[in-house]
């Protein structure tokens, strides 16, 4: 990865990076026009769903995700790719763990893993890791099982054939999540089945029986369904404020009935004796952004928090025709999000997940800071004060603190603008209501439908109304922006399609809100 050499000038003046750039080979499976700098990128081709997050005895977090190393070429199709990390910033590639078109499965799709530490799989050693995954076949979606005895590097078939087969060639029947039901001492499997999650039980991990379903249609969700359900996951969480232990069901859905796009959702509830999730609350988003999908979750030992990481992507445009300035199609696409730390707490009688980013502090360089008083700036004809106007390298950390000494609380609108030669992202936060709008434009989506979806205006609730101090973390990379509202511990993750390493960033307000900011380059040598 490139190393930055920066000539820094404090304040809002230009920071001009001298970059030793990699050669861009647009139109190839290894081109870098959409390359992220401090997020993990796929080595070639296209990535999507995150499969599992688990930790080994040396403290490494292991992550599987779906990779198509021959995206839109011969031998197209996904398989499980394996990386490990200790900090969710520096990753080591470990290659393909479960290859496609081998044994009796074809392309390998979403699933999960379970360690055999309890000895449930009596014919396997306790150090074995067992994976369950979907494969799309001409006869429908099938669930296969495989096991690893080399710390998850390679897998062998655990059963001679599929352990489950869809009831028809067109049925949605995929994305198995498995766990040991302590009440029955059986293996429970959750399967995404259209607008519900089927629940199955097994005594040996190879033969499964139906025990119930979790309905997520419009009747179960107060008339607003979430479309096609994918990627179920279940975690037990402990609320330190109340002492309560709750089950939290995670899944992917589409929020078009809620004014949102696809994303990762959660619901709070409890389990029946058979392992069926009983809903207690309506669904909420894990991350409010447009591009935090197919996320997976690592449970800490004491159940007080969860680490979540997702595919930065959206099926409405991520797999469309993405191009560069020369109209060459991009075939290397996809990165992981920053990791999120999730905590369960009660607010207004409801359980909610607070989300904060695991920040790349070890990678920050060339830090600068300044305090800007709005009243000392010239108010523009549109009624806004310009508090910050700077050019930076595209890989940036901005931390913004805003106060209003005249009125005691931050009020009015605060606008953030991120502009590059082929991309614009605008945030407009209304401190009086807590809501903010997000709008994007790019010249790099050649598909009309995909570009229209990408350019939609989204409105979200930050949960922060007229604070005494407004605190916002902003993490910008080549192809993404991730926000954390520190006051409410909410996050927003999005993609931005650009080939430009030069970023223009502005902060404006239409009230006398003063700004203290710090900004740093984020450099990751990998």
GUGU-66083 format. One record per residue (C-alpha): x, y, z; residue in three letters. Coordinates in Angstrom, 2 decimals, padded with zeros to 5 digits. Example, Ala and Ser with C-alpha at 12.3 -4.5 7.8 and 13.67 -1.06 7.14 Angstrom:
<pts>
        xx        yy        zz   res
    012.30   -004.50    007.80   ALA
    013.67   -001.06    007.14   SER
</pts>
This chain:
<pts>
        xx        yy        zz   res
    000.00    000.00    000.00   UNK
    001.22    003.49   -000.74   UNK
    002.97    005.60    001.88   UNK
    001.91    009.24    002.08   UNK
    004.38    012.12    002.30   UNK
    002.50    015.21    003.36   UNK
    003.48    018.86    003.45   UNK
    001.15    020.17    006.19   UNK
   -000.11    023.74    006.53   UNK
   -002.26    024.40    009.61   UNK
   -005.73    025.89    009.44   UNK
   -008.03    025.76    006.48   UNK
   -005.25    026.09    003.91   UNK
   -004.42    023.41    001.40   UNK
   -002.78    020.18    002.48   UNK
   -001.08    018.90   -000.62   UNK
   -000.22    015.17   -000.59   UNK
    002.65    013.85   -002.63   UNK
    001.51    010.32   -003.33   UNK
    003.52    007.43   -004.67   UNK
    000.61    005.99   -006.60   UNK
    000.04    002.49   -007.80   UNK
   -000.51    002.03   -011.51   UNK
   -004.19    001.85   -012.39   UNK
   -005.13   -000.97   -014.72   UNK
   -008.75   -000.13   -015.30   UNK
   -010.98   -002.86   -016.60   UNK
   -009.08   -005.72   -014.92   UNK
   -009.86   -007.97   -011.95   UNK
   -006.99   -006.41   -009.99   UNK
   -007.39   -002.73   -010.91   UNK
   -007.23   -000.20   -008.09   UNK
   -009.48    002.66   -009.22   UNK
   -011.94    001.84   -006.40   UNK
   -009.27    000.77   -003.89   UNK
   -009.77    001.70   -000.24   UNK
   -006.71    002.72    001.78   UNK
   -007.45    001.75    005.39   UNK
   -010.35   -000.67    004.89   UNK
   -009.79   -004.28    003.88   UNK
   -010.22   -004.69    000.12   UNK
   -010.76   -007.89   -001.78   UNK
   -007.53   -008.89   -003.57   UNK
   -009.32   -009.22   -006.91   UNK
   -012.87   -009.46   -008.21   UNK
   -016.03   -008.77   -006.19   UNK
   -016.87   -009.30   -002.52   UNK
   -020.15   -009.33   -000.64   UNK
   -021.70   -011.03    002.45   UNK
   -019.67   -011.49    005.65   UNK
   -019.98   -015.13    006.77   UNK
   -018.59   -015.36    010.28   UNK
   -016.33   -013.66    012.81   UNK
   -014.50   -015.83    015.33   UNK
   -011.37   -015.57    017.46   UNK
   -008.44   -017.96    017.82   UNK
   -006.20   -018.63    020.82   UNK
   -003.64   -016.05    019.66   UNK
   -006.22   -013.25    019.72   UNK
   -006.72   -012.98    015.97   UNK
   -010.24   -012.36    014.69   UNK
   -010.96   -014.55    011.67   UNK
   -013.44   -013.35    009.07   UNK
   -014.95   -015.17    006.12   UNK
   -016.69   -013.30    003.34   UNK
   -018.06   -014.17   -000.09   UNK
   -015.59   -013.55   -002.90   UNK
   -015.92   -013.89   -006.65   UNK
   -012.32   -013.67   -007.85   UNK
   -013.51   -014.06   -011.47   UNK
   -016.32   -011.51   -011.31   UNK
   -018.19   -011.35   -014.64   UNK
   -015.53   -013.60   -016.20   UNK
   -015.22   -017.35   -016.76   UNK
   -015.62   -019.47   -013.61   UNK
   -017.92   -016.79   -012.16   UNK
   -019.39   -017.51   -008.71   UNK
   -018.67   -016.93   -005.03   UNK
   -016.64   -018.88   -002.50   UNK
   -015.52   -018.29    001.09   UNK
   -012.46   -016.05    001.42   UNK
   -010.53   -015.96    004.70   UNK
   -008.73   -013.05    006.42   UNK
   -007.56   -012.44    009.97   UNK
   -006.89   -009.30    012.01   UNK
   -006.21   -008.14    015.55   UNK
   -007.47   -004.57    015.18   UNK
   -009.94   -004.59    012.22   UNK
   -007.60   -002.26    010.31   UNK
   -004.60   -004.43    009.40   UNK
   -005.63   -007.67    007.70   UNK
   -003.77   -010.76    006.56   UNK
   -005.11   -012.64    003.54   UNK
   -005.40   -016.39    004.13   UNK
   -006.96   -017.31    000.80   UNK
   -009.96   -019.41   -000.16   UNK
   -011.30   -021.53    002.72   UNK
   -014.29   -023.14    000.97   UNK
   -013.84   -023.26   -002.82   UNK
   -016.67   -023.24   -005.36   UNK
   -017.56   -026.06   -007.76   UNK
   -015.99   -028.81   -005.65   UNK
   -017.35   -031.88   -003.90   UNK
   -021.14   -031.85   -004.53   UNK
   -021.68   -028.12   -004.17   UNK
   -021.45   -025.44   -006.82   UNK
   -021.06   -021.72   -006.06   UNK
   -020.73   -021.29   -002.29   UNK
   -023.03   -018.71   -000.71   UNK
   -023.81   -017.40    002.76   UNK
   -023.66   -019.45    005.94   UNK
   -022.01   -019.63    009.36   UNK
   -019.51   -021.61    011.43   UNK
   -019.61   -023.21    014.86   UNK
   -016.71   -024.47    016.95   UNK
   -016.87   -028.02    018.30   UNK
   -015.57   -027.09    021.76   UNK
   -018.67   -028.63    023.39   UNK
   -018.10   -031.92    021.58   UNK
   -021.56   -031.82    019.97   UNK
   -020.13   -033.29    016.76   UNK
   -019.05   -036.56    018.37   UNK
   -017.26   -037.89    015.27   UNK
   -015.03   -034.79    015.01   UNK
   -012.19   -033.56    017.27   UNK
   -013.03   -030.76    019.68   UNK
   -010.73   -028.35    017.83   UNK
   -012.79   -028.79    014.66   UNK
   -014.76   -025.90    013.15   UNK
   -017.95   -026.85    011.31   UNK
   -019.42   -024.63    008.58   UNK
   -022.93   -024.64    007.13   UNK
   -023.52   -022.81    003.86   UNK
   -025.91   -022.48    000.95   UNK
   -025.09   -023.54   -002.58   UNK
   -027.24   -022.49   -005.53   UNK
   -027.88   -025.52   -007.74   UNK
   -030.17   -026.24   -010.73   UNK
   -032.38   -028.16   -008.29   UNK
   -032.75   -025.27   -005.86   UNK
   -030.91   -023.85   -002.88   UNK
   -029.19   -026.51   -000.76   UNK
   -027.43   -026.44    002.60   UNK
   -024.07   -028.18    002.88   UNK
   -021.83   -028.87    005.85   UNK
   -018.03   -028.98    005.96   UNK
   -015.42   -029.12    008.71   UNK
   -011.90   -027.82    009.34   UNK
   -009.16   -029.21    011.57   UNK
   -006.49   -026.65    010.61   UNK
   -007.86   -023.52    012.32   UNK
   -010.29   -022.75    009.53   UNK
   -007.83   -022.64    006.65   UNK
   -009.38   -025.51    004.67   UNK
   -012.62   -027.50    004.88   UNK
   -013.69   -031.02    004.02   UNK
   -017.27   -032.24    003.40   UNK
   -018.96   -033.31    006.65   UNK
   -021.80   -035.11    004.89   UNK
   -021.90   -037.11    001.67   UNK
   -024.62   -034.84    000.29   UNK
   -026.55   -031.72    001.20   UNK
   -027.94   -031.74    004.74   UNK
   -031.04   -029.81    003.60   UNK
   -032.69   -029.18    000.22   UNK
   -035.19   -026.47   -000.67   UNK
   -038.80   -027.58   -001.20   UNK
   -038.74   -026.28   -004.81   UNK
   -036.28   -024.99   -007.38   UNK
   -037.50   -021.41   -006.87   UNK
   -037.94   -021.31   -003.07   UNK
   -035.89   -018.92   -000.94   UNK
   -034.09   -021.32    001.37   UNK
   -030.66   -020.05    002.35   UNK
   -028.10   -018.42    004.65   UNK
   -028.00   -020.96    007.52   UNK
   -027.09   -019.73    010.98   UNK
   -026.46   -022.46    013.56   UNK
   -026.11   -022.59    017.35   UNK
   -026.35   -025.12    020.19   UNK
   -029.70   -024.95    022.03   UNK
   -028.70   -025.41    025.66   UNK
   -032.23   -026.43    026.67   UNK
   -032.47   -029.30    024.19   UNK
   -028.75   -029.96    023.59   UNK
   -029.56   -029.99    019.90   UNK
   -028.19   -027.96    017.00   UNK
   -030.61   -025.23    015.89   UNK
   -030.53   -023.77    012.38   UNK
   -032.12   -020.52    011.23   UNK
   -032.79   -020.29    007.47   UNK
   -033.88   -017.23    005.48   UNK
   -037.11   -018.20    003.69   UNK
   -038.54   -015.15    001.95   UNK
   -040.47   -013.13    004.54   UNK
   -039.79   -015.52    007.40   UNK
   -036.95   -017.38    009.09   UNK
   -037.42   -021.13    009.30   UNK
   -036.20   -022.87    012.44   UNK
   -034.81   -026.43    012.34   UNK
   -033.30   -028.78    014.89   UNK
   -030.78   -031.62    014.64   UNK
   -029.38   -034.23    017.02   UNK
   -026.31   -034.97    014.91   UNK
   -025.75   -031.95    012.65   UNK
   -026.66   -033.87    009.50   UNK
   -030.42   -034.47    009.67   UNK
   -032.66   -031.52    010.49   UNK
   -036.33   -031.36    011.48   UNK
   -038.63   -028.33    011.21   UNK
   -039.69   -026.87    014.58   UNK
   -041.18   -023.46    013.72   UNK
   -040.73   -020.10    012.01   UNK
   -040.15   -016.44    012.78   UNK
   -042.59   -014.40    010.71   UNK
   -041.37   -011.05    009.35   UNK
   -044.22   -010.22    006.97   UNK
   -046.36   -007.07    007.05   UNK
   -048.76   -008.57    009.61   UNK
   -045.93   -009.20    012.05   UNK
   -044.31   -005.80    011.40   UNK
   -047.28   -003.45    011.84   UNK
   -048.05   -003.34    008.14   UNK
   -044.50   -002.48    007.01   UNK
   -042.60   -005.56    005.91   UNK
   -038.87   -005.61    005.16   UNK
   -039.04   -007.46    001.86   UNK
   -036.75   -010.42    001.26   UNK
   -035.04   -011.52    004.47   UNK
   -031.41   -012.68    004.38   UNK
   -028.43   -013.51    006.61   UNK
   -030.09   -014.34    009.98   UNK
   -027.95   -014.32    013.12   UNK
   -028.69   -014.59    016.83   UNK
   -026.77   -013.27    019.84   UNK
   -027.37   -013.13    023.58   UNK
   -026.77   -009.68    025.07   UNK
   -026.59   -008.40    028.64   UNK
   -027.78   -004.90    029.53   UNK
   -025.53   -003.62    032.33   UNK
   -027.98   -000.80    033.17   UNK
   -030.91   -003.13    033.98   UNK
   -029.22   -006.49    034.55   UNK
   -031.46   -008.07    031.91   UNK
   -030.32   -010.67    029.39   UNK
   -032.05   -010.58    026.01   UNK
   -031.81   -012.42    022.72   UNK
   -031.11   -010.22    019.71   UNK
   -032.02   -011.44    016.22   UNK
   -030.06   -009.88    013.34   UNK
   -030.94   -010.13    009.65   UNK
   -030.71   -008.33    006.32   UNK
   -033.80   -006.65    004.91   UNK
   -035.01   -003.88    002.64   UNK
   -036.38   -000.74    004.28   UNK
   -038.28    000.70    001.32   UNK
   -041.47    000.83    003.44   UNK
   -039.54    002.83    006.04   UNK
   -038.02    005.38    003.61   UNK
   -034.74    003.48    003.69   UNK
   -032.81    001.13    001.46   UNK
   -031.46   -002.35    002.24   UNK
   -029.54   -002.76    005.47   UNK
   -028.82   -004.83    008.57   UNK
   -031.65   -004.97    011.11   UNK
   -032.15   -006.29    014.64   UNK
   -035.05   -007.28    016.86   UNK
   -035.05   -007.92    020.61   UNK
   -036.84   -010.89    022.18   UNK
   -036.40   -014.30    023.79   UNK
   -036.31   -017.96    022.75   UNK
   -038.86   -020.71    023.13   UNK
   -037.66   -024.06    024.47   UNK
   -037.36   -025.29    020.86   UNK
   -035.09   -022.35    019.96   UNK
   -037.66   -020.27    018.07   UNK
   -037.11   -016.53    018.49   UNK
   -040.12   -014.78    020.08   UNK
   -040.33   -011.14    018.99   UNK
   -040.77   -008.47    021.68   UNK
   -040.01   -005.30    019.70   UNK
   -040.27   -003.99    016.17   UNK
   -037.14   -003.97    013.96   UNK
   -034.43   -001.30    014.07   UNK
   -031.35   -000.76    011.94   UNK
   -027.89   -001.71    013.21   UNK
   -026.37    001.11    011.14   UNK
   -028.53    003.85    009.63   UNK
   -026.57    004.10    006.39   UNK
   -027.27    002.82    002.90   UNK
   -024.28    000.47    002.64   UNK
   -023.93   -001.62    005.80   UNK
   -025.26   -004.98    004.64   UNK
   -024.85   -008.72    005.27   UNK
   -023.09   -007.93    008.53   UNK
   -021.79   -010.51    010.96   UNK
   -021.27   -010.46    014.69   UNK
   -018.69   -011.56    017.25   UNK
   -020.00   -012.12    020.77   UNK
   -017.73   -011.09    023.66   UNK
   -017.25   -013.53    026.52   UNK
   -019.37   -011.58    029.03   UNK
   -022.20   -010.82    026.53   UNK
   -021.98   -007.08    027.22   UNK
   -021.05   -006.05    023.70   UNK
   -020.78   -007.31    020.14   UNK
   -018.31   -006.51    017.39   UNK
   -020.03   -006.18    014.03   UNK
   -018.51   -005.87    010.58   UNK
   -020.29   -005.67    007.25   UNK
   -019.93   -005.61    003.50   UNK
   -019.88   -001.99    002.35   UNK
   -022.35   -002.51   -000.44   UNK
   -025.89   -002.41   -001.73   UNK
   -027.35   -004.76   -004.34   UNK
   -029.22   -001.85   -005.96   UNK
   -025.98   -000.51   -007.45   UNK
   -022.86   -002.35   -006.19   UNK
   -023.12   -005.09   -008.82   UNK
   -024.15   -002.72   -011.60   UNK
   -021.76   -001.32   -014.21   UNK
   -019.22    000.77   -012.26   UNK
   -016.82    002.69   -014.52   UNK
   -013.83    005.02   -014.40   UNK
   -013.21    008.31   -016.21   UNK
   -012.33    006.43   -019.39   UNK
   -015.55    004.40   -019.24   UNK
   -013.59    001.25   -018.38   UNK
   -015.66   -001.10   -016.22   UNK
   -014.43   -001.84   -012.70   UNK
   -014.18   -005.53   -011.84   UNK
   -012.37   -005.22   -008.52   UNK
   -015.06   -003.99   -006.14   UNK
   -015.78   -004.34   -002.46   UNK
   -014.39   -003.75    001.00   UNK
   -015.27   -004.44    004.61   UNK
   -016.69   -001.69    006.80   UNK
   -015.00   -000.35    009.87   UNK
   -015.90   -002.59    012.78   UNK
   -018.74   -001.44    015.03   UNK
   -019.05   -002.05    018.77   UNK
   -022.69   -002.68    019.75   UNK
   -024.09   -002.36    023.27   UNK
   -027.64   -003.12    024.44   UNK
   -029.41   -000.60    026.64   UNK
   -032.90    000.62    027.50   UNK
   -034.33    003.92    026.30   UNK
   -037.95    005.02    026.75   UNK
   -039.00    001.48    027.68   UNK
   -037.40   -000.10    024.59   UNK
   -034.15   -001.98    024.19   UNK
   -031.84   -000.40    021.63   UNK
   -028.35   -001.09    020.33   UNK
   -025.87    001.73    020.63   UNK
   -023.27    001.68    017.88   UNK
   -019.77    003.17    017.93   UNK
   -016.93    002.75    015.44   UNK
   -013.71    000.94    016.29   UNK
   -011.51    003.80    015.20   UNK
   -008.19    003.57    013.31   UNK
   -006.30    005.71    015.83   UNK
   -003.01    003.88    015.20   UNK
   -003.06    005.03    011.56   UNK
   -003.56    008.80    012.10   UNK
   -000.83    011.16    010.84   UNK
   -000.38    014.87    010.09   UNK
   -002.96    015.95    012.64   UNK
   -004.10    019.57    012.66   UNK
   -006.78    021.37    014.69   UNK
   -008.43    024.78    014.94   UNK
   -011.25    026.67    016.68   UNK
   -013.50    028.76    014.41   UNK
   -016.10    031.28    015.64   UNK
   -019.07    031.67    013.34   UNK
   -019.64    035.31    014.26   UNK
   -016.16    036.21    013.01   UNK
   -016.87    034.76    009.56   UNK
   -018.68    036.56    006.74   UNK
   -022.23    035.33    006.36   UNK
   -022.90    034.31    002.76   UNK
   -025.94    035.38    000.75   UNK
   -027.60    032.01    001.45   UNK
   -027.43    032.74    005.19   UNK
   -024.64    030.28    006.00   UNK
   -021.29    030.80    007.71   UNK
   -018.42    028.83    006.20   UNK
   -016.49    027.33    009.13   UNK
   -014.13    025.03    007.25   UNK
   -013.11    024.77    003.61   UNK
   -010.14    022.52    002.97   UNK
   -008.59    020.17    000.44   UNK
   -007.20    016.91    001.74   UNK
   -006.12    013.48    000.62   UNK
   -009.15    011.17    000.30   UNK
   -008.27    009.05    003.35   UNK
   -009.23    011.25    006.30   UNK
   -010.38    011.46    009.90   UNK
   -012.41    014.55    010.83   UNK
   -013.60    015.12    014.38   UNK
   -016.08    018.00    014.77   UNK
   -017.25    019.65    018.00   UNK
   -019.82    022.44    017.76   UNK
   -021.11    024.79    020.44   UNK
   -023.25    027.94    020.54   UNK
   -022.18    030.27    023.30   UNK
   -024.90    032.84    022.53   UNK
   -027.85    030.47    022.91   UNK
   -026.24    027.74    025.03   UNK
   -027.27    024.97    022.65   UNK
   -026.40    024.10    019.09   UNK
   -029.26    025.02    016.74   UNK
   -030.12    025.49    013.09   UNK
   -028.54    023.55    010.24   UNK
   -025.03    022.15    009.91   UNK
   -023.94    021.09    006.42   UNK
   -021.05    018.85    005.45   UNK
   -019.88    018.67    001.84   UNK
   -017.48    016.08    000.39   UNK
   -016.56    016.82   -003.23   UNK
   -014.25    015.09   -005.69   UNK
   -014.03    015.46   -009.46   UNK
   -016.50    012.60   -010.01   UNK
   -018.37    012.40   -006.69   UNK
   -020.36    014.59   -004.29   UNK
   -021.80    013.66   -000.90   UNK
   -023.89    016.16    001.11   UNK
   -025.03    015.89    004.74   UNK
   -027.54    018.38    006.14   UNK
   -028.16    018.04    009.92   UNK
   -030.99    019.99    011.57   UNK
   -030.07    020.43    015.23   UNK
   -033.60    021.58    016.08   UNK
   -035.20    018.28    015.03   UNK
   -032.29    015.82    015.14   UNK
   -032.94    014.69    011.57   UNK
   -030.41    014.84    008.74   UNK
   -030.50    014.35    004.96   UNK
   -027.93    012.52    002.88   UNK
   -027.56    012.94   -000.88   UNK
   -024.94    011.56   -003.29   UNK
   -024.00    012.01   -006.92   UNK
   -021.40    010.19   -009.03   UNK
   -020.48    009.91   -012.68   UNK
   -019.20    006.37   -012.20   UNK
   -022.42    004.31   -012.26   UNK
   -023.27    003.62   -015.90   UNK
   -026.51    001.77   -015.11   UNK
   -029.48    004.19   -015.11   UNK
   -031.52    002.29   -012.52   UNK
   -028.51    001.81   -010.26   UNK
   -027.53    005.45   -010.51   UNK
   -031.09    006.55   -009.68   UNK
   -031.11    004.40   -006.52   UNK
   -027.64    005.61   -005.52   UNK
   -028.72    009.26   -005.90   UNK
   -031.80    009.01   -003.68   UNK
   -032.10    011.44   -000.77   UNK
   -032.30    009.63    002.56   UNK
   -033.53    011.13    005.83   UNK
   -032.46    009.67    009.17   UNK
   -032.84    010.54    012.85   UNK
   -029.57    011.15    014.68   UNK
   -031.30    011.23    018.07   UNK
   -029.38    014.43    018.89   UNK
   -031.55    017.55    019.38   UNK
   -030.08    020.95    020.37   UNK
   -027.10    019.54    022.28   UNK
   -024.83    021.77    024.34   UNK
   -021.96    020.27    022.37   UNK
   -022.50    018.43    019.09   UNK
   -019.83    015.76    018.52   UNK
   -019.34    014.00    015.19   UNK
   -016.68    011.54    014.04   UNK
   -016.19    011.37    010.26   UNK
   -014.07    008.68    008.58   UNK
   -013.51    009.11    004.84   UNK
   -011.80    006.58    002.58   UNK
   -011.50    006.32   -001.19   UNK
   -014.89    004.61   -001.56   UNK
   -016.71    005.25    001.73   UNK
   -017.78    007.66    004.44   UNK
   -018.66    006.46    007.95   UNK
   -020.15    008.76    010.59   UNK
   -020.57    008.34    014.32   UNK
   -022.86    010.66    016.27   UNK
   -021.04    010.55    019.59   UNK
   -023.93    012.10    021.53   UNK
   -026.36    009.31    020.64   UNK
   -023.96    006.52    019.59   UNK
   -025.54    006.07    016.17   UNK
   -023.60    005.35    012.97   UNK
   -024.12    005.92    009.26   UNK
   -022.08    004.10    006.59   UNK
   -022.16    004.76    002.85   UNK
   -020.30    004.08   -000.37   UNK
   -019.04    006.80   -002.67   UNK
   -017.81    005.95   -006.14   UNK
   -014.78    008.02   -007.11   UNK
   -011.40    007.56   -008.78   UNK
   -010.10    010.86   -007.33   UNK
   -007.66    011.04   -004.40   UNK
   -008.19    014.79   -003.92   UNK
   -010.99    015.61   -001.45   UNK
   -012.65    018.99   -000.86   UNK
   -014.41    019.18    002.52   UNK
   -016.64    021.99    003.80   UNK
   -018.51    022.66    007.05   UNK
   -021.21    025.35    007.08   UNK
   -023.94    026.50    009.48   UNK
   -026.80    028.98    009.33   UNK
   -026.63    029.75    013.05   UNK
   -023.82    031.09    015.23   UNK
   -022.51    027.62    015.99   UNK
   -018.78    027.62    016.66   UNK
   -016.56    024.79    015.45   UNK
   -013.58    023.05    016.97   UNK
   -012.16    020.47    014.59   UNK
   -009.27    018.10    014.22   UNK
   -008.33    016.39    010.98   UNK
   -005.76    013.73    010.20   UNK
   -004.64    011.58    007.33   UNK
   -005.34    007.88    007.81   UNK
   -002.39    005.88    006.51   UNK
   -002.28    002.10    006.60   UNK
    000.83    000.37    005.29   UNK
   -000.87   -003.05    005.58   UNK
</pts>
